[in-house]
Structure formats: C-alpha cells, structure tokens
Amino acid sequence: MPFWLCADKGFRRDTVGLELSGFRPAQPVLVKPGQIIVMAAGCLAMLGGWGMALTVPLAPRPPRTELAPGIFYTNYWFPNFPWLIHVARLDRRGGFAFHSIHAYDRVCGLSPASELADIARRWGEPVAVLNGDFFQVEHFGAGDPRGLQIVEGNLLSGPSGRAVFWVDESGQPHLDQVWPDFWIHFPDGSVKPFRLNEELHSNRLVLYTPDYGFSTGTTNVRNVTELVLEPFTSEPGVLLRAGQTIQAWVREAGKFGDSMLEPGLLVLAAGPKVDIRGVEAGMLLEISTATRPDLSRARAAIGGGPILLKDGKIVPLPKPPFKKRRKMSNEIRAWWDRHPRTALGWNADSWYLVVVEGRWNGISAGMTLDELAVFMRKRLGCTDAINLDGGGSSTLWLNGQVRNYPSDGVERKIANGLVIVRPK
C-alpha cells in the first residue's frame, strides 16, 4: 500500500512520497523534498534486519491506489506532529450501499470488524467496514451500543441524545443529534418512559426484542416483573421501527426474570422501583418509539459523536472544562486529547472512511477532535462528518484486509459497525 510522508507542517500541498508496500517504520523518519533516505536495519518493522535505500520524490499530494472500481485508498504521514492517517474514498456514483451491522446479529455480542464483513455478505459483496459506536464492555449487556442503532429498519438500540448517522430508504445520508420519546401507555391511563435492549436496573423499564440475545438476562436485579408481549405489526421483517406507535397484547405477566426472547415477541421488564402492578394477561399496551428528529424512514443508523462537520462548516467543540476534568467520563475527556480516531465523512461526490493511528511513539500520536475536523474539511474536502468510537476500537477493513494497525496490537472486538457493500 502507498505510505506517504508529508514533510511540511499543517495541510499544505507540499508533500513527499514513499511507497513501502505495507511496511511501516519502527522509528520516526523526518524527510525533506528530494532527500534520499537510507532505512537502516530495524527502521522498518517487517524487514527483519535488512537495510533499504529509497528515493523520495517531490509530489503535490499522496497518490491514491484504486483497489477496485470506485474504491481508493491513501495514507498520509505528517512526521512533524506526528500523524499517520488511513483514508478510504468511495465514489458515491459507484452504487455502494451502507448497512449498519451488529456483532453476531444481536445486541449482546462483540466481534472483530473483519468478522462483520462476513455477516454482511447477505446484502452483497462487502468492500469496507468501519467500526461504529461506543459500547458497554462488561457484564451480560456487553456489546450494547451507547446510542442508536437501526438495522434494515429494525430498532436494536435506542437514541440517547448523541450524534447519529443514518441513511434513509433512498440511500441518502443524514447526520444529527437524536433524542428518544419512548413511552408505554398502560391500561390504567398511566404513561411511562422505557429504554430499549439494555441492562436492567432497579429503577428502569426496559423493552427487549429478540435482537437483544437469547434472553433478557435480568438476573442481576431482584423482584423483576416481566410481561411477554405480542405486538400487532404488519411490516414484514421489522418488529420495532423508530417513529411508530403500535399496540401489543400481554400474553404473560409475572414476577420472573431472564425470560426467553422468542421471534415475533417482546418482553417488557420492570425493576422493583417501577410499579406496573395491575397489568395482566389479555390486556393491551400502546408502545411509542418516536424520536426527535423523526427517523421513521431510516433504513440503517449508527450512533457516535460528536459531529465534526455539518453543511460544510466545522462544528466547534466547547472549551475544555479543565476544572471539572476529573468528573468527566473518559469518553468526553478524550475529546480534547490526542487518541486513535475513526470518522466517517462525505461530500457530493465521495464517501470518506478515516482512521488515525495513535499511541504509537514517534510515528503517530493520534488527533484531537478539532484536528480531525480540520483534516477532513481542509485536506479531504468533506462537507459532513461524524466521529465514531476510537482508541483500540479504531478499525478500517477495506477490500479484504484491515488497513490500520490497532493500538491494542490485535483487532479489538467491537459491538457494531458500518458496512459498505456492492449490492447483489
């Protein structure tokens, strides 16, 4: 693969290039235009002790390799920072289709991004996979995305007010913060908010679909009440869609937990601090899955955040709240630090899948989100872009292989991702 060293600071067009056929330097290499570099033993990670002399020609910008019709790959190295960045560009006229996918096709599951490509073959030939949302890493709910996920119209995970990328039924992309208006109307007239497909707590009301796993896994809470529901839906293949109101018949009601999740049925679980006494078998409930904005026409969606670019403008981050830094989650604190990054961007002509290496001493320090936004706007020309889960999760699988070098040393098991396919 082409491996290009960008010698000048910032995003100027003055670059120098060097093809390393997939090798990466083990030590930082600073170059000047036209300089001849002698890579001594050990300077290339995979040369096994052999030295190599290479001429570095001046070039206006790194060349891109066309891996297949409409699929281009480039990587950039800015040694002054240092940054090593992998970029896949896909022609929007190439007939590619976006799909959201979850490990093992269920919420409770984790797998490497390369395995997600195998699952995606049911839709066509997978050409690219990008890791997706932040996710729960422990306990029974490991794999639960932090934000929204929609797979072929089916709601797998509800929104949380975070940024979401989605494509509608016509394949057009959208980007916004999405909030839930999830409510259940009970026969006694009460209305209660609920969460979707996540670990139950004592004060939560959680609705489970068969996409969660084999059972509700609610053994972590005592005195759980569960209702087995049969929803009245008429859409083939879609049990629960965003932006709809449906009725569901209560088939079973009782003080039990860890109910099996069967095809075509839902289970509503209530922790001991949520009162749903009086609901009996045979009653009707009304379930609303409204969102702000409306995602009723979304075919595929995945959460992430924050939004980097919107309508051609960089979305500014708030100033770092250093006084409250210790109270911030690692995810939010990382906004202002340099880390490995994953991002999706686009303009009228192209899709851009971007992974920034990080935690690699002397080669790539990672980027702040501000730096990532500037790179995608100024260098790549994106008009819209979203940040996705980074760190050891950052993975770009392209045309049959992982292109980046995960900071964990191996592919991390992730919850979900975006898959781009050539339809059958």
C-alpha positions as CSV (number, residue, x, y, z in Angstrom):
1,M,0.0,0.0,0.0
2,P,1.3,3.6,-0.6
3,F,2.8,5.1,2.5
4,W,3.4,8.8,2.1
5,L,5.4,11.2,4.3
6,C,4.0,14.7,4.4
7,A,7.1,16.8,5.2
8,D,5.5,20.3,5.6
9,K,3.6,21.3,8.7
10,G,-0.1,21.7,8.5
11,F,-2.3,20.9,5.5
12,R,-0.2,22.5,2.7
13,R,0.1,20.6,-0.6
14,D,3.9,20.3,-0.3
15,T,4.4,16.6,0.4
16,V,6.9,13.9,-0.2
17,G,6.1,10.3,-1.0
18,L,7.4,6.9,-0.3
19,E,5.9,3.5,-1.2
20,L,6.6,0.9,1.4
21,S,4.3,-1.9,0.2
22,G,2.7,-2.3,3.6
23,F,5.7,-1.8,5.8
24,R,5.7,0.7,8.5
25,P,8.7,2.5,10.1
26,A,9.6,1.4,13.7
27,Q,11.2,4.8,14.3
28,P,10.2,8.3,13.2
29,V,11.7,9.3,9.8
30,L,12.0,13.0,9.1
31,V,12.5,13.9,5.4
32,K,13.0,16.8,3.1
33,P,11.7,17.0,-0.5
34,G,14.0,15.1,-2.8
35,Q,16.0,13.6,0.0
36,I,17.3,10.1,-0.3
37,I,16.6,8.1,2.9
38,V,18.6,5.0,3.9
39,M,16.5,2.8,6.1
40,A,18.9,1.0,8.3
41,A,18.3,-2.3,9.9
42,G,15.4,-2.2,12.3
43,C,13.8,1.0,10.8
44,L,11.1,-0.9,9.0
45,A,9.1,-3.1,11.3
46,M,8.9,-6.1,8.9
47,L,12.2,-6.0,7.1
48,G,13.8,-8.5,9.5
49,G,17.2,-6.7,9.8
50,W,17.7,-5.8,6.1
51,G,18.5,-2.2,5.1
52,M,17.0,-0.5,2.2
53,A,17.8,2.7,0.2
54,L,14.8,4.6,-1.1
55,T,14.5,7.8,-3.2
56,V,11.8,10.2,-2.0
57,P,10.4,12.2,-4.9
58,L,8.6,15.5,-4.6
59,A,4.8,15.2,-5.2
60,P,1.9,17.6,-4.9
61,R,-0.1,15.2,-2.6
62,P,-0.1,11.5,-1.7
63,P,-1.3,9.3,-4.6
64,R,-4.3,7.1,-4.2
65,T,-4.4,3.5,-5.0
66,E,-7.6,2.3,-6.8
67,L,-8.2,-1.1,-5.2
68,A,-11.3,-1.7,-7.2
69,P,-13.7,0.3,-9.4
70,G,-14.7,3.4,-7.3
71,I,-12.7,2.4,-4.3
72,F,-9.5,4.3,-3.5
73,Y,-7.0,4.1,-0.6
74,T,-4.4,6.6,0.6
75,N,-2.5,7.0,3.8
76,Y,-0.8,10.2,5.0
77,W,2.1,10.6,7.4
78,F,2.8,14.0,8.9
79,P,6.0,13.4,10.9
80,N,6.1,16.9,12.5
81,F,3.0,16.1,14.6
82,P,3.3,13.0,14.1
83,W,0.2,11.7,12.4
84,L,-0.4,8.5,10.3
85,I,-3.8,8.6,8.7
86,H,-5.6,6.0,6.6
87,V,-8.2,7.2,4.2
88,A,-10.6,5.2,2.0
89,R,-12.6,7.1,-0.6
90,L,-15.6,5.6,-2.3
91,D,-17.3,7.1,-5.3
92,R,-20.9,8.0,-4.5
93,R,-21.8,7.1,-8.1
94,G,-20.5,3.6,-7.6
95,G,-23.7,2.0,-6.5
96,F,-22.4,1.3,-3.0
97,A,-24.9,0.7,-0.2
98,F,-24.5,1.4,3.6
99,H,-25.6,-1.1,6.2
100,S,-25.5,-1.0,9.9
101,I,-24.5,-4.2,11.5
102,H,-24.0,-5.7,15.0
103,A,-21.7,-8.5,16.1
104,Y,-23.4,-11.8,15.8
105,D,-26.6,-10.0,14.8
106,R,-27.6,-9.3,18.4
107,V,-27.0,-6.6,20.9
108,C,-25.2,-8.8,23.4
109,G,-22.1,-9.6,21.4
110,L,-18.7,-8.5,20.4
111,S,-16.5,-9.5,17.4
112,P,-13.7,-8.0,15.3
113,A,-14.6,-5.7,12.4
114,S,-13.3,-8.3,9.9
115,E,-15.9,-10.7,11.0
116,L,-18.7,-8.2,10.5
117,A,-17.7,-8.3,6.8
118,D,-18.6,-12.0,6.6
119,I,-22.1,-11.3,8.2
120,A,-22.7,-8.5,5.6
121,R,-22.4,-10.9,2.6
122,R,-26.1,-11.5,2.7
123,W,-26.5,-8.0,1.3
124,G,-23.8,-8.2,-1.4
125,E,-20.1,-8.0,-1.7
126,P,-18.6,-6.2,1.3
127,V,-16.0,-3.7,0.3
128,A,-15.4,-1.7,3.5
129,V,-16.1,-1.9,7.3
130,L,-15.7,0.9,9.8
131,N,-16.0,0.4,13.5
132,G,-19.1,2.1,14.9
133,D,-20.5,3.3,18.2
134,F,-19.1,3.4,21.8
135,F,-20.4,0.4,23.7
136,Q,-20.8,-1.4,27.0
137,V,-17.8,-3.7,27.6
138,E,-18.7,-5.8,30.6
139,H,-21.4,-7.9,32.2
140,F,-24.4,-9.6,30.4
141,G,-25.0,-6.5,28.3
142,A,-21.5,-6.3,26.8
143,G,-21.9,-5.1,23.3
144,D,-24.9,-2.7,24.0
145,P,-24.2,0.4,21.9
146,R,-24.3,3.7,23.8
147,G,-26.5,5.3,21.2
148,L,-29.0,4.5,18.4
149,Q,-28.7,1.6,16.1
150,I,-31.1,0.6,13.3
151,V,-30.5,-2.5,11.1
152,E,-32.7,-2.8,8.0
153,G,-35.4,-0.7,9.6
154,N,-35.3,-2.6,13.0
155,L,-34.6,-0.8,16.2
156,L,-31.8,-2.5,18.0
157,S,-30.8,0.3,20.4
158,G,-32.5,3.5,21.3
159,P,-31.1,7.0,20.9
160,S,-29.6,8.9,23.9
161,G,-29.3,12.5,22.6
162,R,-26.0,11.8,21.0
163,A,-24.9,12.2,17.3
164,V,-26.3,9.7,14.8
165,F,-25.5,8.9,11.2
166,W,-28.3,7.3,9.2
167,V,-29.3,6.6,5.6
168,D,-32.9,6.7,4.5
169,E,-34.8,4.3,2.3
170,S,-33.5,6.1,-0.8
171,G,-29.9,5.8,0.4
172,Q,-29.4,9.5,1.3
173,P,-27.2,10.3,4.3
174,H,-28.2,12.3,7.3
175,L,-26.5,13.5,10.5
176,D,-27.9,14.9,13.6
177,Q,-28.3,14.6,17.4
178,V,-31.3,12.2,18.1
179,W,-33.4,12.2,21.2
180,P,-35.9,9.5,22.3
181,D,-39.6,9.9,23.0
182,F,-40.1,6.3,24.0
183,W,-43.3,5.8,26.0
184,I,-45.6,3.0,27.0
185,H,-49.3,3.7,27.7
186,F,-50.8,1.3,30.3
187,P,-54.5,0.3,30.6
188,D,-54.9,2.3,33.8
189,G,-54.1,5.5,31.9
190,S,-50.5,5.8,33.2
191,V,-47.6,6.6,30.8
192,K,-44.1,5.6,31.5
193,P,-40.8,6.1,29.6
194,F,-38.8,3.0,28.6
195,R,-35.4,2.0,27.4
196,L,-34.6,-0.5,24.7
197,N,-32.4,-3.6,24.8
198,E,-30.1,-2.7,27.6
199,E,-29.1,-4.0,31.1
200,L,-32.0,-3.7,33.6
201,H,-31.5,-1.6,36.8
202,S,-33.9,-1.4,39.7
203,N,-35.4,1.9,38.6
204,R,-35.7,1.1,34.9
205,L,-38.4,-0.1,32.5
206,V,-36.7,-1.9,29.6
207,L,-38.3,-3.3,26.4
208,Y,-36.4,-6.3,24.9
209,T,-36.6,-7.5,21.4
210,P,-35.2,-10.8,20.1
211,D,-32.3,-8.8,18.7
212,Y,-31.0,-8.4,22.3
213,G,-29.9,-12.0,22.7
214,F,-31.3,-15.3,23.8
215,S,-32.9,-14.0,27.0
216,T,-33.4,-10.7,28.9
217,G,-30.6,-11.6,31.3
218,T,-32.4,-9.8,34.1
219,T,-30.9,-12.0,36.9
220,N,-28.8,-9.0,38.1
221,V,-31.9,-7.4,39.7
222,R,-34.3,-9.0,42.3
223,N,-38.0,-8.9,42.2
224,V,-38.3,-8.2,38.5
225,T,-41.7,-8.1,36.8
226,E,-41.7,-9.2,33.2
227,L,-44.5,-9.0,30.6
228,V,-44.4,-11.1,27.4
229,L,-45.9,-9.1,24.6
230,E,-47.2,-9.9,21.2
231,P,-47.1,-6.8,19.0
232,F,-49.5,-6.0,16.2
233,T,-47.3,-5.2,13.3
234,S,-47.8,-5.6,9.6
235,E,-44.4,-4.8,8.2
236,P,-42.6,-8.0,7.1
237,G,-39.1,-8.4,8.7
238,V,-39.5,-5.3,11.0
239,L,-40.6,-5.9,14.6
240,L,-40.0,-2.5,16.0
241,R,-39.4,0.6,13.9
242,A,-38.4,4.1,15.0
243,G,-41.2,6.7,14.8
244,Q,-44.2,4.5,15.2
245,T,-47.0,3.7,17.7
246,I,-48.1,0.1,18.0
247,Q,-50.3,-2.0,20.2
248,A,-49.2,-5.1,22.0
249,W,-51.2,-7.9,23.7
250,V,-49.9,-9.1,27.1
251,R,-49.5,-12.9,26.7
252,E,-47.9,-13.5,30.1
253,A,-47.3,-11.4,33.2
254,G,-45.5,-12.3,36.4
255,K,-42.7,-11.9,38.9
256,F,-40.0,-13.7,37.0
257,G,-36.8,-12.7,35.2
258,D,-34.5,-13.8,32.4
259,S,-37.3,-14.6,30.1
260,M,-36.5,-16.2,26.8
261,L,-36.7,-13.9,23.7
262,E,-38.7,-15.6,21.0
263,P,-39.1,-14.5,17.4
264,G,-42.0,-12.1,16.9
265,L,-42.4,-11.4,20.6
266,L,-41.3,-8.6,23.0
267,V,-40.6,-8.7,26.7
268,L,-41.1,-5.7,29.0
269,A,-39.0,-5.9,32.2
270,A,-39.6,-3.6,35.2
271,G,-37.2,-3.2,38.1
272,P,-38.6,-3.3,41.6
273,K,-38.8,0.6,41.8
274,V,-41.1,0.7,38.7
275,D,-44.7,0.0,39.5
276,I,-46.6,-1.9,36.8
277,R,-48.8,-3.8,39.2
278,G,-52.3,-4.5,37.8
279,V,-51.1,-5.4,34.3
280,E,-52.5,-8.8,33.5
281,A,-52.5,-11.3,30.6
282,G,-55.0,-10.3,27.9
283,M,-54.6,-6.5,28.4
284,L,-53.4,-4.2,25.6
285,L,-50.5,-1.8,25.8
286,E,-49.6,1.0,23.5
287,I,-45.9,1.5,22.6
288,S,-44.4,4.6,21.1
289,T,-40.9,4.8,19.6
290,A,-40.9,8.4,18.5
291,T,-37.6,10.2,18.0
292,R,-36.6,13.8,17.6
293,P,-35.9,14.3,14.7
294,D,-38.2,11.7,13.1
295,L,-36.3,8.5,11.9
296,S,-39.3,6.5,10.7
297,R,-37.8,6.3,7.2
298,A,-34.3,5.3,8.4
299,R,-33.1,2.0,6.9
300,A,-29.7,2.0,8.7
301,A,-28.4,4.1,11.5
302,I,-25.5,4.1,14.0
303,G,-24.5,6.3,16.9
304,G,-21.3,8.1,17.6
305,G,-20.2,11.6,18.2
306,P,-19.6,14.3,18.3
307,I,-20.5,15.8,14.9
308,L,-17.3,17.2,13.3
309,L,-18.7,18.9,10.1
310,K,-22.2,19.9,9.2
311,D,-23.2,21.5,5.8
312,G,-19.6,22.4,5.0
313,K,-18.8,24.0,8.4
314,I,-16.7,22.7,11.3
315,V,-18.8,22.2,14.4
316,P,-16.9,23.8,17.2
317,L,-16.3,21.9,20.4
318,P,-17.0,23.6,23.8
319,K,-13.9,24.9,25.6
320,P,-12.2,22.2,27.7
321,P,-13.7,22.4,31.2
322,F,-10.4,21.7,33.0
323,K,-11.8,22.4,36.4
324,K,-14.3,19.6,36.0
325,R,-12.0,17.2,34.1
326,R,-11.8,14.6,36.9
327,K,-15.6,14.3,37.0
328,M,-15.8,13.7,33.2
329,S,-16.2,10.3,31.6
330,N,-13.1,9.0,29.7
331,E,-15.2,9.3,26.5
332,I,-15.9,13.0,26.9
333,R,-12.4,13.8,28.3
334,A,-10.9,12.3,25.2
335,W,-12.4,15.0,23.0
336,W,-9.6,17.3,23.8
337,D,-6.7,14.8,24.0
338,R,-4.9,13.0,21.1
339,H,-6.0,9.5,20.5
340,P,-6.6,7.0,17.7
341,R,-9.7,8.1,15.8
342,T,-12.3,6.8,13.5
343,A,-14.5,9.1,11.4
344,L,-17.0,9.0,8.5
345,G,-17.3,11.9,6.2
346,W,-18.8,12.7,2.8
347,N,-19.4,15.4,0.2
348,A,-21.4,15.4,-3.0
349,D,-19.0,13.1,-4.9
350,S,-17.4,10.8,-2.3
351,W,-17.6,8.9,1.0
352,Y,-14.5,9.1,3.2
353,L,-13.7,6.4,5.8
354,V,-10.9,7.7,8.0
355,V,-8.8,6.0,10.8
356,V,-6.0,7.9,12.5
357,E,-3.2,5.9,14.2
358,G,-2.3,6.8,17.8
359,R,-0.4,5.7,20.9
360,W,2.5,4.8,18.6
361,N,5.6,6.6,19.8
362,G,7.4,8.6,17.2
363,I,5.0,7.6,14.4
364,S,1.5,8.8,15.3
365,A,0.3,10.5,18.4
366,G,-3.4,10.5,17.4
367,M,-5.6,13.5,16.9
368,T,-7.8,15.8,18.9
369,L,-11.3,16.1,17.5
370,D,-10.6,19.6,16.4
371,E,-7.6,18.4,14.4
372,L,-9.6,15.6,12.9
373,A,-12.3,18.1,11.8
374,V,-9.8,20.4,10.2
375,F,-8.1,17.5,8.3
376,M,-11.4,16.2,7.0
377,R,-12.6,19.7,5.9
378,K,-9.4,21.2,4.6
379,R,-7.5,18.1,3.2
380,L,-10.3,15.8,2.2
381,G,-13.0,18.3,1.3
382,C,-15.8,16.7,3.3
383,T,-18.9,18.8,4.0
384,D,-20.3,16.5,6.7
385,A,-18.5,14.2,9.1
386,I,-19.1,12.3,12.4
387,N,-16.6,11.0,14.9
388,L,-17.0,7.3,15.9
389,D,-15.5,5.1,18.6
390,G,-11.7,5.4,18.7
391,G,-8.8,4.2,20.7
392,G,-8.2,0.5,20.4
393,S,-11.5,0.1,18.6
394,S,-10.5,2.1,15.6
395,T,-10.5,-0.3,12.6
396,L,-10.7,0.2,8.8
397,W,-11.3,-3.0,6.9
398,L,-11.0,-2.4,3.2
399,N,-11.1,-4.7,0.2
400,G,-10.4,-7.8,2.2
401,Q,-7.9,-6.6,4.8
402,V,-7.5,-4.4,7.9
403,R,-5.5,-1.3,6.7
404,N,-4.6,0.2,10.1
405,Y,-2.5,-1.1,13.0
406,P,-4.9,-1.3,16.0
407,S,-3.3,0.2,19.1
408,D,-4.0,-2.9,21.2
409,G,-1.7,-4.9,18.8
410,V,-4.6,-7.0,17.6
411,E,-8.1,-6.3,16.3
412,R,-10.3,-5.4,19.2
413,K,-13.7,-7.0,19.5
414,I,-16.3,-4.3,18.8
415,A,-20.1,-4.1,19.1
416,N,-21.2,-2.7,15.8
417,G,-20.0,-1.0,12.6
418,L,-20.9,0.4,9.2
419,V,-20.5,-1.9,6.3
420,I,-20.4,-0.8,2.7
421,V,-21.4,-3.4,0.0
422,R,-21.8,-3.7,-3.7
423,P,-25.4,-4.9,-3.8
424,K,-26.1,-8.3,-5.5
